[in-house]
Amino acid sequence: MNNHIPKIAAVLFDMDGVLIDSNAVIERAWLEAAQMYSITISEQDMLHHIHGQPGPHTIRALFADLPIDDQQKVQAHIIDCENTATYDPIPGVAQLITSLHAVNIHVGIVTSGWREKVDRVTSMLGVDKYISVIVERDNVSRGKPFPDPYILAAQRLHLSSEQTLVFEDSRSGVTSAVAAGAFCVGIGNTELVECGAKLTIPDFTGVNVSSHSNGEITITFNANHALGMEKSTIACIPSKKYQKEIIR
């Protein structure tokens, strides 16, 4: 691991595909909406205009020819599908967030989703009380792949983006985090290294948080779990006076 990486003071998680396995739900919802209006959505559309992107971007990119009323119906369909779906957590994520909280490392959620879904997901995972900052799509005028969401999350924690570790599963999310200056780890897709992720992991079961006798906190990505990488360790700085403060 690069010795020039600053110590991490906060860990920021994307939501869809990082906290929860929601890709199938999201894809099905948009395909259903497209079918209602005889619109074709390709795999490239999924990659560039749906995964990791806020709904308004997807509608502008793929449903721009529809009247405004129909665009609103599409958005309502997506929200209803995602708000009522049942999701499986990404393995190990709840345990990792709990471990970070236990050693006073701030945890945040940075997502292109909306607040109602964030609250539902963090409550489902049992980690809602451990979240220090939430940035959702209505908090920024420019969402991912622009760096604005991750810059805002760091600012709300009174940190620089370079002091944050980010977990992302989409190209737009990784691009956003890297542009902000964060140390980014990709989830589930080795191709995310091409977008700037420092390493990729399949899930969080091989990620461990340790508190050492000298007061140092480390996050370790175990060998054979970090895809294509040897065992890697990142040093962290616990908050001197940890206080749960959800920024709304």
Summary of the structure (lengths in Angstrom):
residues: 248
radius of gyration: 17.9
end to end distance: 34.3
largest distance: 62.7
contacts: 829
relative contact order: 0.17
helix: 41%
strand: 19%
